[in-house]
Amino acid sequence: MNQIYVKTNFTSGQLSDKLYGRGDLRIYENGAKILQNVQIHPTGGVSRRKGLQYIDEIGQEGRLISFEFNTEQTYLLCFINKSVKIYKDKKLISTLTTPWSLEQLHKINWTQSADTLLIVHPDVPPQEISRNNNEVWKISEWEFYQKEGQVFCPYYNFYQNKVTLKPSDRDGSISITTGSDVFNQNYVGVRLKINEGEVEITSVTDARNCKANVSKNLSNANETTEWEEQAFSKVRGYPNSVTFHQDRMVIGGSKSLPNHLWLSKSSDLFNFDIGTGLDDEAIDFAILSDQVNAILNVVSTRHLLVFTTGAEWMVSGEPLTPSSIKLNRQTNIGTYAKYSLPPQNVDGATLFISQNGKQLREFLYADVEQAYQAKDLTLLSDEIINKPIDCVYFQDDSILYLILEDGSISCLTSYRTEEVNAWSKFVTAGKFISCAVIGNEIYFLVKRDEKYFLETFSENMYVDCGKILSSDMAQKVWQGLEYLDGKTVSVVADKFTVGETEVADGQIELQDEAKEISIGLPYEHIIEPLPFMVDSAKPYPPKAYRLIHGAFRIINSKSLRLNFGNGYFDVPLKKMHRDQILDSPPNEFCGDVELRSIGWIRDVQQPMWSIKSSVPCSFMLLSAAIEIKTKD
């Protein structure tokens, strides 16, 4: 008896091979074995991903961060070793010297307020990058609020009242003596709070003695154990994470205080004076639990969310004040710590990478339980991510991009309301390194051999690291391709696919003249359905099956390369119209492609059909209907 299998959509995405025996699940019908270099659409179809347009050669590895003052004034910041390149409209406009090494760039954390970008790293003093109306850029260390000689930065008693400190006087230049070894040369410039006063250390004599200038007179010169020092310094390290919430700056964790939270005064972002605990004053507390979990990210949503190495917390209070603030642990998943990956806000949920680096979790508030839950979005595709190094969410396509250590990208098409969570993979001739979204464009830093390129998706290009070149006069020789020297490239000339050629001395030569070409590195898209599933009514699988007939519904496509049981072959799509001639470029095809096959397939674990092509032109598959005959 013949069987008809109709695949109407791919909204379950690429699934784990552990599900190959679960044909009873709905996701089996909507899933696929391989979805490579294709974009999954919420309507169910899949299309060849857009190509990558070449923008610039960076010269070394780095990290991309977006800077958006408003919808019209957007910039791309490309951080490399000890400097940052600033791009506007895909052109380099400025370069700044920065304090972060290439190694440190993997652990930076940032947030933006208007025209200022705040960046933190536990080993580097926190910095701010800003620009003025004339697009003059500068970088500087944070400056906490100062008044009458006092600096209102966070302070902390690191010795928990176990070490005595004795000032020599109440004002002026004084000497300070401690009861235990405390000081080293890194203490020069550090501020201390002593006996209701404040001093700044000017020199260190030895581990128990130093000299300081008094900036706020001490109430007395008595020996005390209740003294504090700056929470952030060369001695104690610097913040791990930063964000803004309810008109306060929030600092999450530091090198020496990994589980501590600081919230600035309301509407005074660089003032951390806790004062007497009034509603608008700063808030300072530690997250205490059964173990010390370092804070890796703080995120502002309906609540202040705190992601640590071992648990996820909710900080609540309407509004947040020293007396109303509440801290509640929500889940015990833990966040991936090898790289700093900012959690992404997707349709009201916050997505983060779990501690093992192999799961993407959806942190979402459940009104029924009045608490957050952390659903695993990789449960059905358990090997789709491993050790991500960067991530970004592109709202226009509702796709989350996760760049992995192996240089590939795992893409999650997510429409939570429609219950669409579909994974696919992007690969290129090289390794993806970093990504960032600027407005309605997404940018990538890509390593190709030993070179690093800045590239972005292009609507009308289906090659990578590509360019579109044009000329008023038709020509065979095209120049300006030095960055692709020695590479084999795909070429589309005047809308005709002319195959592959090699770039030599920064140029190529075509067989025929053309006025416009699209040229770049080829990439291959692959679509393979899940293996043939035996009818559940039969007690045993068939010995073989034969593909009798297939109908593939495609749209806006110029090429189809298909394996329908007898190897891959190019399916002719061109249709002639009365106003066309035989050598006219192909139109986009919309409709059904019907095929027949002969021969039996005895490996029932192989997919019934597959599509694989590197032809640099558009392709979109909507559905496939297959008629199969089985042999018992």
C-alpha positions, 0 to 999 in steps of 0.5 A: 500500500502506498503512503502519502507524507506531507511536510507542511512546515519546519517550525520545529527546526533542526532536532536531535537524533535522539528523537528519531524514534518519536514519530508520535510527536507533532514536532517530528512532522515539523522538524528536520535532520539538518537545516544549514544556512537557511532561515526558518520563517514563522509561516513554516517555510525555509529560505537560503540565508542572505549573503554577507557583504564585505565592509572592512578588514579589521586586522585582528580578533575583536568584539562588536558592540552596538551604540544607538543614541536614537533611531537615526544616530547609530554606530558600530563599535569594534573593540580590538586589542587596546583600541576601538574602531567606530563605524557609522553607515559602514564607514570608519569615523574614529579610533580610540585607545582603550585599556582592555586587552584581547583576552579581557574583551571576552569578559566585558559587560556594558550598558548604555545611557543616552550618548554614554556607554558604560563598560566594566571588567573585573580587572580594569577600572570602569570606563565610559565611552561618550560622544558629543553633538559634533561626533567627537568621541572620548573614553574616560574612567568613571567619575563618582559624585564628589562634594566638599572633598568626599567621593560618594563611591561604594565602600566596604569593610573587607576585614569585618571589624577584625583589623584595627586602624589608628589615625594620627590626627583628625585633619590635614596630612596624617599617618595611619597605622593598622594592627595587621598587614594590610597595605601595599603600593596599590593602595596609593590613591585609595580612599578610606572612611574612618571615624565619620571622616574620609581620607585618601592614601598618598604613600605606603611606608610598609604593610602596616603604615601609610600616609594620607590626606584628610578630605573630610575631617574625622570626628576623632583620632581614636583607634577603630575597627569600623573603617571601610575602603573603596569597594573598587580599586587596584587592590580589590578589583572592579565591577562585574556587571552594570545596568540601569533600573528604576532610574538607578545605576545597578552594579552587580558583583566585583572581583573581591565582592562577587555576590554584592549589589549596589544601587545608586541614589535615585536620579543620581547615577554616580552617587552611591551614598547610602546616607540614613536609608531614605527612600531616594538614597543608595542601596548596598547589600549582598546576596546570601545563600548556601554558597557564594555565587558570583554575579555575572549579569544584572538585567532590568525587566519588570523586575531587576533580575540577577544572574549568578554562577549558581542561581537566578534571583529577582529583586523587587520593590515598587519602587525600589527603596532601602526599606521596600527592596526584596530579594528572592531566589527563583531558579538554580540553573546558573549562568555560563561564566567562561564568556560574558554573554548579555541575556537577551530580551525576547518577547518579554522573556529573558534568554540566558546560557546555562552554567554548562554552556549547552542550554539556552534557558527562557527566564519568564515570569509565571503569573500563576505561580508569581515566580520566574521559571527557566524553560530549556529551549534546547531540550529537543535539539540538545547538541545545537549549542556548545560553548557560545562566545557571543550572542545577539537578538535580531528583532526584525526576524525574531532570530537569536544568534549564538556564535559558538567556539567552533565558529558556527552560529546556532540560530533560534527563530522564536515566536513565543505567542505562536509557540515557534522555537526552531533551531538552524545552523549558519556556517561560512568559509571561516569562523564567526567571531562576534556579532552586533545589531545596529538598527535593522542590520546585523554585523559580524566579525568573521575570521577567514584564514588569518584575516578578520573581516567586518561583514553584514547581511545583504538582501540582494547577495547570496555569497559571503564576504562579497561585493556588488560591483557595477560599471557604465560600460560592459567589461570582462576584467573586474578589479578591487578584490585584493582582500579575496586574493587566492580565493575561489569565488562565486560570480553572478554577472548581470543576473546570470550565475557564471560559476566559480573562478579564482581571484588573482592580483585583486581581479577576475576575468569573465568569459563574457562582458557584464555591467554588474557583478555580485562576487564573493565566497560560496556557501552551501545551504542544506535541508534534510527532513527527518528519517522515514518513520514507520507506520505505528500500526505495523509491528516492524519496519519495512525492509525498503521503501521506494519514492514514487512521486514528490511535489515540492512547493517553492517560491521566489526561487531561481535554483533547486538542487535535489536528491530524490533517491538517485543523487543530487541533480539540478532541477530546471525551473526556468519558464518561458513567457512570450516576451522572453528570449532563450538567453534571458536571465531566469525569473524567480519561480513560484509553484510546484516542482513534481518529480518521480523516482525509481529504485528502492532505498534500503537504509530507512534511517536516511532522509527521504529527500534532501536539498543541497546547493551553493548556487548564489541565488534565492531559494525558498521551500514551503512544503513537500508531499511525498508518495512512498511504497514500502516493501515488507 
